[in-house]
Amino acid sequence: MALLGAVEAELERAIELRHRLHAHPELAHRESETAASVAAELGVTSSPAGGTGLLAEVQAPRASASAGAVAIRAELDGLPIEERTGAPFAASSGVMHACGHDVHMAALVAVTRAAHRLAETLPAPLVAVFQPSEEAYPSGAEQLARGELAELGPAAVVAAHVHPELPWRSLSLDAGTVNASCDAIEIEVEGEPSHGAYPHLGRDPVLALAQVVVALHAQAGRRIDPLAPASLTVGSLEAGTAENVIPARARARALLRAHRRPDRLALREMVTEVAAGIASAHGCSARVRLVEGEPALQNDSAIVERARPLLAGAGLTVAPEWRSCGSDDFAFFGALSPLAMAFVGLDGAKGFTPRPLHHPELLVPDEAVGAVARAQAVLYLAGAGYD
C-alpha cells in the first residue's frame, strides 16, 4: 500500500494539470494537445497509440516473472458542450470536459508518477492508457484493443469513473454487468411527397415515422423481461423543409442499450420488424441502419473481491450496489483480459453542485482527483493480485 502514500505526494501537481486540461478540452480523435500535455507530466516515456492516444509503461523489475501488466485507462476527449460552470479554469471553446475525463487523466498521471518512484516494489508492471475517443465512434478503446494494447497483452485492465449520483468518499465496485451494451440505429422512412392540402396524393413518411417512434417505445417494454435492464431512446428526428409539404422521407436516430446479449439482439430485431411493418401500413418503406457499439461492461469478480478490502486504506467506503444502462467503450478491453471499472462518488463533496454527467454546469471538485487516483491505485493492486 506504499503506492497510496506516493500518490498523495503527487496530487498538488495533478490538480494543476487538471485545471489546464479542463481549460483546453478537445473533441474525439483531435486530442493532440491534450495528449502532449499529459506526456509532458508523466515522468516516464510514452508512445502514441490509437491515433491521438498514449501508452506509458512502468516496469516492475523485482516482480515475479509471471506477473502480467495491469493497464489503467483514462479518457482524453471532451464533449461538444458550451460550459456554464463559471469556474476560473472553465473552457471557452464550445468543447467541455463534462464527464470528468480531465479528472481521470490527472489522477492517472499522479498514479503513474508515483508508481515510477516505487518501481522496485511494484507487484506487476503498470501500463497507463490514455485513450482517445470514448465519447464518439470509432471507439478509441476498440482501436487500442485491436492494436497497441493487444500487443502488450495485459493481465487486467482497470478504470475509475466519477459519478454524481453516488455518495462522496464512496466507490461503487460490483462484480458482473455494471454497464449496458450500446448500439446506434438510424431509421429512414421513405414515402411519396405531396402538397399538404392534398395528402391523399402522397404517402406521408412523417406520420409513419411518428407511429414507429411510439410503437418502438411500447414494444421495448413488451419484448424484454422487465427485470432485465434495457432501454431505447429516440434522440433525433429529421423531416421536411416546409410546414405545407409532405416530404419524401423522414429519419430518426436512436440508441439501444441492454445488459444481456439476448436482449441486445432482440432489440435490434424489434426495430427492424416494427419499422418495416408500420411503414408498410402507411404505404411507405423503411430502412434501418445499425452501428454496433460497445458490449456490456462486466466486472471481473476476482478483481472486485481483492479490491474491496483495500478501500478503507484508501479512505474510501463501498457504495451500495449500483448498476446502470450507461455504456462505456472500456468494455472493448474485455476481449484482452479481465476488467474492472469502479465509480467514484461525488454527491456531498464540499462545494459540489449536483449535476448529471454531460451537463454544461457539471464541475467535478478538485478533491476528486485524489479520490480517483486512490481508486485507480487500488484497482491496479487488485489487478496485480495484491490482497
Protein Blocks (a to p, Z undefined) as FASTA:
>chain_A
ZZmmmmmmmmmmmmmmmmmmmmmccdehilmmmmmmmmmmnopacddeehjaccdddddf
kbcfklccddddddfbdcddddfkhpakbcfehpacfeopmmmmmmmmmmmmmmmmmmmm
pcbdcdddddehklbccdfklmmmmmmmmmnopabdcdddddfkbcehiacddehjfbdc
ddddddddddddddfklmmlmccfklmmmmmmmmmmmmmmmmpcfkbgcddddfbdcedj
bfkbccfbdcdddddddfbfklmmmmmmmmmmmmmmmmmmnopacddddddddddddddf
klmmmmmmmmmmnopacddddddfbdcfklmmmmmmccddddddfehpahiacddehiak
bccdfklmmmmmmmmmmmmmmmnopZZ
